[in-house]
Amino acid sequence: MTDKRIALSDARTLLARIQKGKSAQDCRDKQVIFSQGDEADAAFYLEKGKVKMAVVSGRGKEAVLAILEPGDFFGESCLVTGHPLRMSTATSMGESRVLRFQKEAVVRLLREDSEFANLFVSYALARTVRVEEDLTDQLFNSTEKRLARVLLVLAHFGKDGQHQHVVPKISQETLAQMVGASRSRVSSFMNKFKKLGFIDYKNGLSVNNSLLLMLLHD
């Protein structure tokens, strides 16, 4: 479970180097930052709050790709030639603050500033590893294991303590969209995890590191 966020010091270095084409945006709960199909003309950095990344199929079915946290870049696919339109929708979960960078300003720095380019490429590669992990999870793991992995990722498994709160408060509907299963199926597994002591709801949703056993069990 790779952490795709860059170190705070590296993030500050990146942000400080972008002097032109930069603006801050305060977002309210459920505010759409950009929508699938919009012109891809800027990259973003999440400074505060949470952002949901989702994609909607032609039949109207939504799949949640990720829940972003402070320290995440998003919308950077606009920097890739041949991607003029947004492939997903970014929505604020609660109040959030994002920094917006015009595409031209970032592209210019990537060409002219080697330190900026190295840091950004390192971040992009780490994100690619995370995407590969997610794809492998979807292809080969059961719904139960996929749910366990999502919970561990949201709880920042392995960083602090035995129990860690999942932030933000996330609905079972959103979990179902992230896992690729029905809400009733996710609810059934959440009840099972609670009975086994892997999670509890005493102070919000807390995840016990022992949930890792669910991933290791054949």
Summary of the structure (lengths in Angstrom):
residues: 218
radius of gyration: 18.1
end to end distance: 18.3
largest distance: 56.0
contacts: 621
relative contact order: 0.15
helix: 42%
strand: 26%
